[in-house]
Amino acid sequence: MTITQLKYVLAVAEHQNFTKAAEKCFVTQPTLSMQIQKLEDQLAVQIFDRSKKPIELTEVGRKIVNQSKNIVNEAERITDIVDQQKGFIGGEFKLGIIPTVMPTLLPMFLKTFIKRYPKIKLKIEELNTEEIIQRIRDGHLDAAIAATPLKNEHIKERVLFYEPFVGYIPNNHRLTSKKTLEVSDLDINDMLLLEDGHCFRDGVLNLCNAKKTKDHDEFQLESGSFEMLVKLTNEGMGMTLLPYLHTLDLKEKEQENLHYFSEPSPAREVSLIYHKSELKIQITDALHNIISGIIRGAIAFQNVQIISPVPK
């Protein structure tokens, strides 16, 4: 049994196809198939049911895949140990970022990070929280930046910052005259929300302790961007809530529509998350230090109430 064979098994289990798995492993399909067959012969079991389309794991195959993930992760830790001993911080690092954080946070730290750590090849993807968790578990992401707490047993969380919710309210709204907002002022049914799949939407729903009803809406719209929510709010179509960093880029006239909450301000917790195996932890540490240092100058809020992004 070899680590390479186990990697081939994991690739086939993921893609449910020998040809695609071979492409991902940069080997020919006959080579990959032969190595998996040798492993099955050695163990005297069938890992895959090849009669199914797409290919499926057998019952024992599922158990072998779960154990293979642990073995491959632990084997890769050896390289990490050597890198840490040598003080080397470099190589490929795959980072996921949720859509409601990426546009504001990435420009703040990326240039500094690349300049400080030129040997790291950073590969960044915009992904929703569900995709991030799955990819971290499958070993396809080294770390991610997401709203927490997620309470996932496979993932560690290190807080980067707390980002308050800020009300964005047009002139003709019932709350226009309120200089300071209370959570009790909010009515989920006159608020514009992000579409399903965004953790910030779930945070707003949790904050209001409600589900949006659509029975009496004059129109129904859920957008994928804060920019669209701001434009619709400017047209008097309702109010919305924005994460604090998104308010920094608003036009001067739009800044007048911002209404802050009384303390403790409702806020989301944004963290660097990674697998509990802590692979490439020296790069994770470097990323955490850079972002934490930069963000301190942008967000000074301390007295906050963390709103969970986990849907109720």
ZARODO-74288 format. One line per field, with one value per atom (N, C-alpha, C): chain; x, y negated, z negated. Coordinates in steps of 0.2 Angstrom, whole numbers, plus 5000, padded with zeros to 4 digits. Layout:
<recs>
c	(A, ...) $
xx	(X, ...) $
yy	(Y, ...) $
zz	(Z, ...) $
</recs>
This chain:
<recs>
c	(A, A, A, A, A, A, A, A, A, A, A, A, A, A, A, A, A, A, A, A, A, A, A, A, A, A, A, A, A, A, A, A, A, A, A, A, A, A, A, A, A, A, A, A, A, A, A, A, A, A, A, A, A, A, A, A, A, A, A, A, A, A, A, A, A, A, A, A, A, A, A, A, A, A, A, A, A, A, A, A, A, A, A, A, A, A, A, A, A, A, A, A, A, A, A, A, A, A, A, A, A, A, A, A, A, A, A, A, A, A, A, A, A, A, A, A, A, A, A, A, A, A, A, A, A, A, A, A, A, A, A, A, A, A, A, A, A, A, A, A, A, A, A, A, A, A, A, A, A, A, A, A, A, A, A, A, A, A, A, A, A, A, A, A, A, A, A, A, A, A, A, A, A, A, A, A, A, A, A, A, A, A, A, A, A, A, A, A, A, A, A, A, A, A, A, A, A, A, A, A, A, A, A, A, A, A, A, A, A, A, A, A, A, A, A, A, A, A, A, A, A, A, A, A, A, A, A, A, A, A, A, A, A, A, A, A, A, A, A, A, A, A, A, A, A, A, A, A, A, A, A, A, A, A, A, A, A, A, A, A, A, A, A, A, A, A, A, A, A, A, A, A, A, A, A, A, A, A, A, A, A, A, A, A, A, A, A, A, A, A, A, A, A, A, A, A, A, A, A, A, A, A, A, A, A, A, A, A, A, A, A, A, A, A, A, A, A, A, A, A, A, A, A, A, A, A, A, A, A, A, A, A, A, A, A, A, A, A, A, A, A, A, A, A, A, A, A, A, A, A, A, A, A, A, A, A, A, A, A, A, A, A, A, A, A, A, A, A, A, A, A, A, A, A, A, A, A, A, A, A, A, A, A, A, A, A, A, A, A, A, A, A, A, A, A, A, A, A, A, A, A, A, A, A, A, A, A, A, A, A, A, A, A, A, A, A, A, A, A, A, A, A, A, A, A, A, A, A, A, A, A, A, A, A, A, A, A, A, A, A, A, A, A, A, A, A, A, A, A, A, A, A, A, A, A, A, A, A, A, A, A, A, A, A, A, A, A, A, A, A, A, A, A, A, A, A, A, A, A, A, A, A, A, A, A, A, A, A, A, A, A, A, A, A, A, A, A, A, A, A, A, A, A, A, A, A, A, A, A, A, A, A, A, A, A, A, A, A, A, A, A, A, A, A, A, A, A, A, A, A, A, A, A, A, A, A, A, A, A, A, A, A, A, A, A, A, A, A, A, A, A, A, A, A, A, A, A, A, A, A, A, A, A, A, A, A, A, A, A, A, A, A, A, A, A, A, A, A, A, A, A, A, A, A, A, A, A, A, A, A, A, A, A, A, A, A, A, A, A, A, A, A, A, A, A, A, A, A, A, A, A, A, A, A, A, A, A, A, A, A, A, A, A, A, A, A, A, A, A, A, A, A, A, A, A, A, A, A, A, A, A, A, A, A, A, A, A, A, A, A, A, A, A, A, A, A, A, A, A, A, A, A, A, A, A, A, A, A, A, A, A, A, A, A, A, A, A, A, A, A, A, A, A, A, A, A, A, A, A, A, A, A, A, A, A, A, A, A, A, A, A, A, A, A, A, A, A, A, A, A, A, A, A, A, A, A, A, A, A, A, A, A, A, A, A, A, A, A, A, A, A, A, A, A, A, A, A, A, A, A, A, A, A, A, A, A, A, A, A, A, A, A, A, A, A, A, A, A, A, A, A, A, A, A, A, A, A, A, A, A, A, A, A, A, A, A, A, A, A, A, A, A, A, A, A, A, A, A, A, A, A, A, A, A, A, A, A, A, A, A, A, A, A, A, A, A, A, A, A, A, A, A, A, A, A, A, A, A, A, A, A, A, A, A, A, A, A, A, A, A, A, A, A, A, A, A, A, A, A, A, A, A, A, A, A, A, A, A, A, A, A, A, A, A, A, A, A, A, A, A, A, A, A, A, A, A, A, A, A, A, A, A, A, A, A, A, A, A, A, A, A, A, A, A, A, A, A, A, A, A, A, A, A, A, A, A, A, A, A, A, A, A, A, A, A, A, A, A, A, A, A, A, A, A, A, A, A, A, A, A, A, A, A, A, A, A, A, A, A, A, A, A, A, A, A, A) $
xx	(5004, 5000, 5004, 5003, 5007, 5002, 5006, 5002, 4999, 5003, 5001, 4994, 4994, 4988, 4982, 4983, 4978, 4975, 4980, 4978, 4974, 4976, 4972, 4965, 4964, 4958, 4953, 4956, 4953, 4950, 4955, 4953, 4947, 4947, 4941, 4935, 4936, 4930, 4927, 4931, 4929, 4925, 4928, 4926, 4921, 4921, 4917, 4918, 4924, 4926, 4934, 4936, 4943, 4947, 4944, 4948, 4949, 4943, 4944, 4949, 4949, 4953, 4961, 4962, 4969, 4971, 4967, 4968, 4970, 4967, 4968, 4975, 4976, 4982, 4988, 4987, 4993, 4996, 4992, 4994, 4989, 4991, 4987, 4982, 4976, 4970, 4972, 4976, 4978, 4982, 4987, 4991, 4987, 4983, 4979, 4974, 4971, 4967, 4971, 4977, 4981, 4983, 4985, 4987, 4981, 4975, 4969, 4968, 4968, 4967, 4972, 4978, 4983, 4982, 4979, 4977, 4971, 4966, 4961, 4962, 4967, 4969, 4973, 4977, 4981, 4976, 4971, 4966, 4961, 4960, 4955, 4948, 4947, 4940, 4939, 4933, 4932, 4930, 4934, 4933, 4928, 4928, 4923, 4918, 4912, 4907, 4907, 4911, 4912, 4906, 4901, 4895, 4890, 4891, 4887, 4889, 4885, 4887, 4883, 4887, 4894, 4896, 4903, 4906, 4904, 4903, 4901, 4906, 4906, 4910, 4906, 4909, 4906, 4906, 4903, 4902, 4909, 4913, 4920, 4924, 4922, 4926, 4925, 4919, 4918, 4922, 4923, 4927, 4935, 4937, 4944, 4945, 4940, 4941, 4942, 4938, 4938, 4945, 4948, 4954, 4960, 4959, 4964, 4965, 4960, 4960, 4965, 4964, 4968, 4975, 4976, 4983, 4987, 4983, 4986, 4988, 4983, 4984, 4990, 4991, 4996, 5003, 5003, 5009, 5011, 5007, 5008, 5011, 5009, 5012, 5020, 5022, 5030, 5033, 5031, 5033, 5033, 5027, 5026, 5031, 5032, 5037, 5044, 5046, 5053, 5053, 5047, 5047, 5048, 5044, 5044, 5051, 5054, 5061, 5066, 5065, 5070, 5068, 5062, 5059, 5057, 5055, 5053, 5045, 5043, 5036, 5035, 5033, 5032, 5028, 5027, 5023, 5016, 5012, 5005, 5001, 4996, 4992, 4985, 4980, 4973, 4969, 4966, 4962, 4955, 4950, 4943, 4941, 4937, 4934, 4927, 4922, 4915, 4914, 4909, 4907, 4906, 4903, 4902, 4908, 4913, 4920, 4925, 4925, 4930, 4931, 4926, 4927, 4930, 4929, 4932, 4938, 4939, 4945, 4951, 4950, 4955, 4960, 4957, 4961, 4965, 4963, 4966, 4973, 4973, 4979, 4983, 4980, 4983, 4990, 4991, 4997, 5003, 5001, 5005, 5008, 5003, 5005, 5010, 5008, 5012, 5019, 5020, 5026, 5030, 5027, 5030, 5032, 5028, 5029, 5029, 5035, 5035, 5035, 5037, 5038, 5031, 5026, 5020, 5016, 5013, 5009, 5002, 4999, 4992, 4987, 4982, 4977, 4970, 4967, 4961, 4954, 4949, 4943, 4937, 4932, 4926, 4921, 4920, 4915, 4910, 4905, 4900, 4902, 4900, 4902, 4901, 4896, 4895, 4900, 4902, 4907, 4914, 4915, 4921, 4922, 4917, 4918, 4919, 4916, 4917, 4924, 4926, 4933, 4938, 4937, 4942, 4943, 4937, 4936, 4939, 4939, 4941, 4949, 4951, 4958, 4960, 4954, 4955, 4956, 4956, 4957, 4962, 4967, 4971, 4968, 4964, 4961, 4956, 4952, 4947, 4945, 4942, 4940, 4932, 4929, 4922, 4919, 4912, 4909, 4908, 4909, 4909, 4905, 4904, 4906, 4902, 4905, 4902, 4901, 4904, 4903, 4904, 4909, 4910, 4916, 4916, 4921, 4927, 4927, 4933, 4937, 4934, 4937, 4939, 4945, 4947, 4946, 4944, 4943, 4947, 4950, 4954, 4951, 4949, 4945, 4950, 4948, 4951, 4949, 4942, 4939, 4932, 4929, 4922, 4919, 4914, 4912, 4904, 4903, 4896, 4892, 4885, 4880, 4878, 4877, 4875, 4869, 4864, 4858, 4859, 4856, 4856, 4849, 4847, 4840, 4839, 4834, 4832, 4828, 4828, 4825, 4817, 4814, 4807, 4805, 4809, 4808, 4806, 4802, 4799, 4805, 4811, 4817, 4821, 4820, 4825, 4827, 4822, 4823, 4827, 4828, 4831, 4839, 4842, 4850, 4853, 4850, 4853, 4848, 4850, 4845, 4845, 4839, 4839, 4837, 4839, 4837, 4829, 4826, 4819, 4815, 4819, 4816, 4815, 4819, 4819, 4813, 4810, 4805, 4807, 4808, 4811, 4808, 4801, 4797, 4798, 4801, 4803, 4810, 4814, 4821, 4823, 4827, 4830, 4836, 4836, 4841, 4845, 4850, 4854, 4850, 4852, 4848, 4851, 4847, 4849, 4856, 4859, 4866, 4871, 4869, 4874, 4873, 4879, 4879, 4877, 4878, 4876, 4868, 4865, 4858, 4855, 4858, 4856, 4858, 4863, 4865, 4859, 4857, 4851, 4845, 4843, 4837, 4838, 4844, 4845, 4845, 4847, 4847, 4840, 4836, 4829, 4824, 4827, 4824, 4817, 4818, 4812, 4814, 4808, 4809, 4805, 4808, 4804, 4798, 4792, 4786, 4785, 4782, 4781, 4774, 4769, 4762, 4760, 4763, 4760, 4765, 4771, 4776, 4773, 4774, 4773, 4777, 4783, 4788, 4792, 4795, 4800, 4807, 4812, 4818, 4824, 4828, 4834, 4840, 4845, 4850, 4857, 4861, 4868, 4873, 4871, 4876, 4874, 4878, 4876, 4875, 4879, 4878, 4871, 4868, 4861, 4856, 4857, 4853, 4853, 4859, 4860, 4856, 4857, 4853, 4846, 4843, 4836, 4834, 4838, 4836, 4836, 4841, 4841, 4834, 4831, 4825, 4819, 4820, 4815, 4811, 4814, 4811, 4812, 4814, 4815, 4821, 4824, 4830, 4834, 4840, 4845, 4850, 4853, 4859, 4865, 4871, 4877, 4882, 4887, 4893, 4897, 4900, 4904, 4909, 4913, 4918, 4915, 4909, 4906, 4903, 4903, 4900, 4906, 4912, 4918, 4919, 4916, 4917, 4910, 4906, 4900, 4901, 4897, 4898, 4896, 4899, 4898, 4890, 4886, 4879, 4876, 4878, 4876, 4877, 4883, 4885, 4880, 4876, 4871, 4865, 4865, 4859, 4861, 4867, 4870, 4867, 4865, 4862, 4866, 4869, 4873, 4868, 4869, 4866, 4868, 4864, 4867, 4871, 4875, 4880, 4876, 4878, 4883, 4880, 4884, 4882, 4882, 4876, 4876, 4882, 4885, 4891, 4892, 4895, 4897, 4905, 4906, 4913, 4916, 4922, 4925, 4932, 4932, 4938, 4942, 4948, 4952, 4951, 4948, 4946, 4951, 4952, 4956, 4955, 4958, 4956, 4960, 4957, 4960, 4967, 4969, 4975, 4981, 4979, 4984, 4989, 4988, 4993, 4994, 5001, 5003, 5002, 5002, 5000, 5005, 5011, 5015, 5013, 5010, 5007, 5000, 4996, 4990, 4992, 4997, 4999, 5001, 5005, 5007, 5001, 4996, 4990, 4986, 4986, 4982, 4985, 4992, 4995, 4995, 4995, 4995, 4988, 4983, 4976, 4974, 4976, 4974, 4977, 4984, 4987, 4984, 4982, 4979, 4972, 4968, 4961, 4960, 4965, 4965, 4964, 4967, 4966, 4960, 4956, 4950, 4943, 4944, 4938, 4940, 4937, 4939, 4933, 4928, 4922, 4924, 4923, 4924, 4918, 4914, 4908, 4902, 4903, 4898, 4895, 4889, 4886, 4886, 4889, 4891, 4884, 4882, 4877, 4879, 4876, 4879, 4876, 4881, 4879, 4875, 4875, 4872, 4864, 4861, 4854, 4850, 4845, 4841, 4836) $
yy	(5006, 5000, 4994, 4989, 4983, 4977, 4971, 4965, 4963, 4964, 4963, 4967, 4973, 4977, 4974, 4972, 4969, 4962, 4958, 4952, 4953, 4959, 4961, 4963, 4966, 4968, 4962, 4957, 4951, 4947, 4947, 4944, 4947, 4954, 4957, 4956, 4957, 4956, 4949, 4944, 4937, 4936, 4938, 4937, 4942, 4948, 4954, 4956, 4955, 4957, 4958, 4963, 4965, 4960, 4958, 4954, 4947, 4944, 4937, 4937, 4943, 4943, 4944, 4947, 4948, 4941, 4937, 4930, 4926, 4926, 4922, 4925, 4931, 4934, 4933, 4931, 4930, 4937, 4942, 4949, 4951, 4957, 4960, 4964, 4964, 4968, 4975, 4979, 4986, 4986, 4981, 4981, 4981, 4976, 4975, 4981, 4984, 4990, 4996, 4997, 5002, 5002, 4996, 4995, 4996, 4994, 4995, 5003, 5006, 5013, 5017, 5015, 5018, 5017, 5011, 5010, 5015, 5015, 5019, 5027, 5029, 5036, 5037, 5032, 5033, 5033, 5029, 5029, 5034, 5037, 5043, 5040, 5033, 5030, 5026, 5024, 5020, 5013, 5008, 5001, 4998, 4999, 4996, 5001, 4999, 5003, 5000, 5003, 5001, 5002, 5006, 5007, 5001, 4997, 4991, 4985, 4981, 4975, 4969, 4965, 4965, 4970, 4971, 4976, 4974, 4979, 4978, 4982, 4979, 4983, 4988, 4994, 4999, 4997, 5001, 5000, 4999, 5004, 5004, 4999, 4997, 4992, 4985, 4984, 4977, 4977, 4982, 4982, 4982, 4985, 4984, 4977, 4974, 4967, 4962, 4963, 4959, 4960, 4966, 4967, 4964, 4965, 4963, 4955, 4951, 4944, 4942, 4946, 4945, 4947, 4952, 4954, 4950, 4947, 4943, 4936, 4934, 4927, 4928, 4933, 4934, 4935, 4938, 4939, 4932, 4928, 4921, 4917, 4918, 4915, 4915, 4921, 4922, 4916, 4914, 4908, 4902, 4901, 4895, 4895, 4900, 4901, 4899, 4901, 4899, 4892, 4889, 4882, 4878, 4880, 4876, 4876, 4882, 4882, 4878, 4877, 4873, 4866, 4864, 4857, 4855, 4860, 4859, 4857, 4851, 4850, 4848, 4854, 4853, 4859, 4859, 4864, 4862, 4867, 4865, 4865, 4860, 4860, 4858, 4862, 4861, 4858, 4852, 4848, 4847, 4848, 4847, 4841, 4836, 4831, 4830, 4829, 4828, 4821, 4821, 4816, 4809, 4809, 4803, 4800, 4804, 4801, 4799, 4803, 4803, 4796, 4792, 4786, 4781, 4781, 4776, 4777, 4784, 4786, 4787, 4791, 4793, 4787, 4781, 4776, 4773, 4774, 4771, 4775, 4781, 4785, 4788, 4789, 4794, 4791, 4785, 4782, 4782, 4781, 4781, 4789, 4793, 4800, 4803, 4801, 4804, 4801, 4794, 4791, 4794, 4796, 4799, 4806, 4810, 4817, 4819, 4817, 4818, 4825, 4829, 4836, 4840, 4837, 4840, 4839, 4844, 4844, 4844, 4838, 4838, 4839, 4844, 4845, 4844, 4839, 4837, 4838, 4841, 4842, 4839, 4836, 4834, 4839, 4841, 4847, 4845, 4849, 4848, 4852, 4851, 4855, 4862, 4865, 4872, 4875, 4872, 4874, 4874, 4869, 4868, 4874, 4875, 4881, 4887, 4889, 4895, 4896, 4890, 4890, 4891, 4888, 4889, 4896, 4899, 4906, 4911, 4909, 4913, 4912, 4907, 4905, 4901, 4898, 4893, 4886, 4884, 4878, 4878, 4874, 4874, 4870, 4864, 4860, 4856, 4852, 4848, 4842, 4837, 4832, 4832, 4832, 4833, 4830, 4830, 4827, 4833, 4832, 4838, 4835, 4839, 4846, 4851, 4856, 4861, 4868, 4869, 4875, 4881, 4882, 4888, 4891, 4898, 4901, 4902, 4902, 4903, 4897, 4891, 4885, 4880, 4877, 4873, 4865, 4861, 4854, 4849, 4844, 4839, 4832, 4829, 4823, 4817, 4814, 4809, 4802, 4801, 4795, 4796, 4791, 4790, 4785, 4786, 4781, 4779, 4773, 4771, 4771, 4772, 4771, 4764, 4761, 4754, 4753, 4749, 4748, 4743, 4744, 4740, 4738, 4732, 4730, 4724, 4724, 4718, 4713, 4707, 4701, 4702, 4706, 4707, 4713, 4716, 4722, 4720, 4724, 4723, 4722, 4725, 4724, 4719, 4715, 4709, 4705, 4703, 4698, 4701, 4708, 4711, 4711, 4707, 4706, 4713, 4716, 4723, 4728, 4734, 4739, 4744, 4747, 4753, 4759, 4765, 4771, 4771, 4769, 4769, 4765, 4760, 4755, 4759, 4764, 4768, 4772, 4771, 4775, 4779, 4785, 4789, 4788, 4787, 4786, 4780, 4775, 4769, 4768, 4774, 4774, 4778, 4775, 4778, 4783, 4789, 4794, 4797, 4799, 4803, 4810, 4813, 4819, 4825, 4830, 4836, 4839, 4841, 4844, 4839, 4833, 4829, 4829, 4830, 4830, 4824, 4818, 4811, 4811, 4814, 4814, 4818, 4824, 4828, 4824, 4820, 4816, 4811, 4808, 4803, 4806, 4812, 4815, 4817, 4820, 4821, 4815, 4810, 4803, 4801, 4802, 4800, 4806, 4811, 4817, 4818, 4818, 4819, 4822, 4824, 4826, 4821, 4819, 4814, 4817, 4814, 4816, 4812, 4815, 4812, 4811, 4812, 4812, 4805, 4799, 4793, 4788, 4791, 4787, 4785, 4778, 4776, 4778, 4780, 4783, 4788, 4793, 4797, 4797, 4795, 4795, 4797, 4802, 4803, 4803, 4799, 4797, 4801, 4802, 4805, 4800, 4793, 4788, 4783, 4780, 4775, 4768, 4768, 4762, 4761, 4767, 4767, 4765, 4768, 4766, 4758, 4755, 4748, 4744, 4746, 4743, 4743, 4749, 4749, 4745, 4745, 4741, 4734, 4732, 4725, 4723, 4728, 4727, 4727, 4728, 4728, 4735, 4740, 4747, 4751, 4747, 4751, 4749, 4752, 4751, 4757, 4757, 4763, 4762, 4768, 4768, 4769, 4766, 4767, 4769, 4773, 4774, 4767, 4766, 4759, 4758, 4763, 4761, 4759, 4761, 4759, 4752, 4749, 4742, 4737, 4740, 4735, 4733, 4737, 4735, 4731, 4730, 4726, 4719, 4716, 4709, 4705, 4699, 4694, 4693, 4692, 4691, 4698, 4703, 4710, 4711, 4708, 4709, 4706, 4701, 4698, 4702, 4708, 4713, 4718, 4718, 4723, 4722, 4727, 4726, 4732, 4730, 4735, 4738, 4744, 4747, 4744, 4744, 4743, 4749, 4748, 4753, 4757, 4764, 4767, 4768, 4766, 4766, 4773, 4775, 4782, 4782, 4787, 4788, 4795, 4796, 4803, 4804, 4810, 4812, 4815, 4812, 4814, 4817, 4824, 4828, 4831, 4833, 4837, 4844, 4848, 4855, 4860, 4866, 4871, 4878, 4883, 4890, 4891, 4895, 4896, 4899, 4902, 4905, 4900, 4894, 4888, 4889, 4891, 4892, 4884, 4883, 4877, 4871, 4873, 4868, 4862, 4863, 4857, 4852, 4854, 4849, 4846, 4850, 4848, 4843, 4844, 4839, 4832, 4833, 4827, 4823, 4826, 4823, 4820, 4823, 4821, 4814, 4814, 4809, 4802, 4804, 4798, 4795, 4799, 4796, 4793, 4796, 4793, 4786, 4786, 4780, 4774, 4776, 4771, 4768, 4773, 4772, 4768, 4768, 4764, 4757, 4754, 4747, 4745, 4750, 4749, 4750, 4755, 4756, 4755, 4751, 4749, 4751, 4755, 4757, 4762, 4762, 4767, 4770, 4765, 4767, 4770, 4776, 4779, 4785, 4787, 4793, 4797, 4803, 4807, 4811, 4810, 4813, 4819, 4825, 4831, 4831, 4834, 4834, 4841, 4845, 4852, 4851, 4853, 4853, 4856, 4853, 4855, 4860) $
zz	(5000, 5000, 5000, 5004, 5005, 5004, 5002, 5002, 5009, 5014, 5021, 5023, 5021, 5022, 5018, 5012, 5008, 5011, 5014, 5018, 5024, 5027, 5033, 5031, 5026, 5023, 5021, 5018, 5016, 5022, 5028, 5034, 5037, 5038, 5041, 5036, 5030, 5026, 5026, 5028, 5028, 5035, 5041, 5047, 5050, 5047, 5049, 5056, 5058, 5065, 5065, 5068, 5068, 5073, 5078, 5083, 5080, 5077, 5074, 5068, 5064, 5059, 5061, 5067, 5069, 5072, 5075, 5077, 5071, 5066, 5060, 5056, 5057, 5054, 5059, 5065, 5070, 5072, 5072, 5074, 5080, 5083, 5088, 5084, 5088, 5085, 5083, 5088, 5086, 5080, 5079, 5074, 5067, 5067, 5061, 5060, 5065, 5064, 5061, 5064, 5062, 5055, 5052, 5045, 5041, 5043, 5038, 5038, 5044, 5044, 5040, 5040, 5036, 5028, 5026, 5019, 5018, 5022, 5021, 5020, 5024, 5024, 5017, 5015, 5009, 5003, 5003, 4998, 4998, 5004, 5006, 5005, 5007, 5007, 5013, 5014, 5020, 5017, 5019, 5016, 5020, 5026, 5031, 5034, 5035, 5039, 5046, 5050, 5057, 5061, 5059, 5063, 5063, 5058, 5058, 5062, 5064, 5068, 5065, 5062, 5061, 5056, 5056, 5051, 5044, 5040, 5033, 5029, 5023, 5017, 5015, 5013, 5010, 5002, 4998, 4991, 4988, 4989, 4986, 4990, 4996, 4999, 4996, 4994, 4990, 4984, 4980, 4974, 4976, 4982, 4984, 4986, 4989, 4991, 4985, 4980, 4974, 4971, 4971, 4968, 4972, 4979, 4983, 4983, 4982, 4981, 4975, 4969, 4963, 4965, 4968, 4969, 4974, 4979, 4984, 4981, 4977, 4973, 4968, 4965, 4960, 4964, 4970, 4974, 4976, 4978, 4980, 4974, 4968, 4963, 4962, 4965, 4964, 4968, 4974, 4978, 4974, 4970, 4966, 4961, 4957, 4952, 4954, 4960, 4963, 4965, 4968, 4970, 4964, 4958, 4952, 4949, 4949, 4946, 4950, 4956, 4961, 4960, 4958, 4958, 4964, 4969, 4975, 4975, 4978, 4979, 4987, 4990, 4997, 5000, 5006, 5010, 5011, 5014, 5016, 5010, 5009, 5004, 5007, 5006, 5009, 5003, 5005, 5000, 5003, 4999, 5001, 4997, 5000, 4997, 4999, 4994, 4995, 4999, 5003, 5007, 5004, 4998, 4994, 4991, 4991, 4988, 4993, 4998, 5003, 5006, 5009, 5012, 5008, 5001, 4997, 4993, 4991, 4987, 4992, 4998, 5002, 5004, 5006, 5008, 5003, 4996, 4991, 4989, 4990, 4988, 4993, 4999, 5004, 5006, 5008, 5010, 5005, 4999, 4993, 4992, 4992, 4991, 4997, 5003, 5008, 5008, 5006, 5005, 4999, 4994, 4988, 4989, 4993, 4993, 5001, 5004, 5012, 5014, 5009, 5011, 5011, 5008, 5008, 5014, 5017, 5023, 5021, 5020, 5017, 5023, 5022, 5026, 5023, 5025, 5021, 5025, 5022, 5025, 5021, 5024, 5021, 5020, 5014, 5013, 5007, 5007, 5002, 4996, 4990, 4984, 4985, 4988, 4988, 4993, 4998, 5003, 4999, 4995, 4992, 4987, 4983, 4978, 4981, 4987, 4990, 4993, 4996, 4999, 4994, 4988, 4983, 4981, 4980, 4978, 4983, 4989, 4995, 4996, 4993, 4994, 5000, 5003, 5009, 5007, 5001, 4999, 4993, 4992, 4986, 4981, 4983, 4978, 4981, 4977, 4980, 4975, 4978, 4974, 4974, 4968, 4968, 4962, 4962, 4956, 4951, 4945, 4940, 4934, 4929, 4928, 4932, 4934, 4939, 4935, 4929, 4925, 4929, 4933, 4937, 4934, 4932, 4928, 4932, 4939, 4943, 4944, 4942, 4944, 4938, 4938, 4933, 4935, 4930, 4932, 4928, 4932, 4928, 4930, 4926, 4927, 4930, 4935, 4938, 4936, 4936, 4934, 4933, 4929, 4929, 4933, 4937, 4942, 4941, 4938, 4936, 4942, 4941, 4946, 4945, 4951, 4951, 4956, 4953, 4957, 4962, 4968, 4974, 4975, 4974, 4974, 4978, 4983, 4987, 4983, 4986, 4983, 4981, 4986, 4985, 4980, 4977, 4973, 4966, 4963, 4956, 4951, 4952, 4947, 4949, 4954, 4956, 4950, 4946, 4940, 4935, 4934, 4929, 4930, 4925, 4926, 4924, 4919, 4917, 4917, 4921, 4921, 4916, 4914, 4910, 4914, 4912, 4916, 4916, 4911, 4911, 4916, 4918, 4924, 4930, 4931, 4938, 4939, 4945, 4948, 4954, 4954, 4959, 4966, 4965, 4971, 4975, 4972, 4976, 4978, 4977, 4978, 4985, 4988, 4994, 4992, 4994, 4992, 4998, 4996, 5001, 5002, 5008, 5010, 5006, 5006, 5002, 5004, 4999, 5000, 4997, 4995, 4992, 4985, 4981, 4974, 4971, 4974, 4971, 4971, 4976, 4976, 4970, 4969, 4963, 4956, 4956, 4950, 4949, 4954, 4954, 4951, 4954, 4952, 4944, 4943, 4936, 4931, 4933, 4930, 4928, 4933, 4933, 4930, 4929, 4926, 4930, 4937, 4941, 4947, 4951, 4958, 4962, 4968, 4972, 4975, 4974, 4977, 4984, 4988, 4995, 4997, 4992, 4994, 4996, 4993, 4994, 4998, 5000, 5004, 5010, 5012, 5018, 5024, 5022, 5026, 5022, 5026, 5022, 5026, 5022, 5025, 5019, 5021, 5017, 5021, 5020, 5024, 5022, 5026, 5025, 5023, 5023, 5022, 5017, 5013, 5009, 5013, 5019, 5023, 5025, 5028, 5030, 5024, 5018, 5012, 5011, 5011, 5010, 5015, 5022, 5027, 5026, 5024, 5023, 5017, 5012, 5006, 5008, 5012, 5014, 5018, 5021, 5025, 5020, 5013, 5009, 5008, 5010, 5011, 5004, 4999, 4992, 4989, 4984, 4981, 4981, 4980, 4980, 4974, 4973, 4968, 4972, 4970, 4974, 4969, 4971, 4966, 4966, 4961, 4960, 4965, 4967, 4972, 4979, 4981, 4987, 4987, 4981, 4980, 4982, 4981, 4982, 4989, 4994, 5001, 5004, 4999, 5002, 5004, 5008, 5010, 5004, 5004, 4998, 4997, 5002, 5001, 4998, 5000, 4998, 4990, 4988, 4981, 4977, 4979, 4975, 4973, 4977, 4976, 4971, 4968, 4963, 4956, 4953, 4946, 4942, 4937, 4933, 4927, 4925, 4919, 4913, 4908, 4901, 4898, 4894, 4892, 4886, 4886, 4891, 4898, 4903, 4910, 4912, 4916, 4919, 4924, 4924, 4929, 4931, 4936, 4938, 4936, 4935, 4933, 4940, 4942, 4948, 4946, 4948, 4946, 4951, 4950, 4954, 4952, 4956, 4954, 4958, 4955, 4959, 4955, 4959, 4956, 4950, 4945, 4939, 4939, 4945, 4946, 4946, 4947, 4947, 4952, 4958, 4963, 4966, 4967, 4969, 4964, 4958, 4953, 4953, 4955, 4955, 4960, 4965, 4970, 4967, 4964, 4961, 4956, 4952, 4947, 4950, 4955, 4959, 4961, 4964, 4967, 4961, 4956, 4950, 4947, 4947, 4944, 4949, 4955, 4960, 4960, 4960, 4960, 4954, 4948, 4942, 4941, 4943, 4942, 4946, 4952, 4957, 4955, 4952, 4951, 4945, 4940, 4934, 4935, 4941, 4942, 4946, 4948, 4951, 4947, 4942, 4938, 4931, 4927, 4920, 4915, 4918, 4914, 4909, 4903, 4898, 4895, 4893, 4889, 4894, 4896, 4901, 4898, 4902, 4900, 4907, 4906, 4912, 4914, 4920, 4923, 4927, 4926, 4929, 4937, 4941, 4948, 4949, 4944, 4945, 4946, 4951, 4952, 4946, 4943, 4938, 4941) $
</recs>
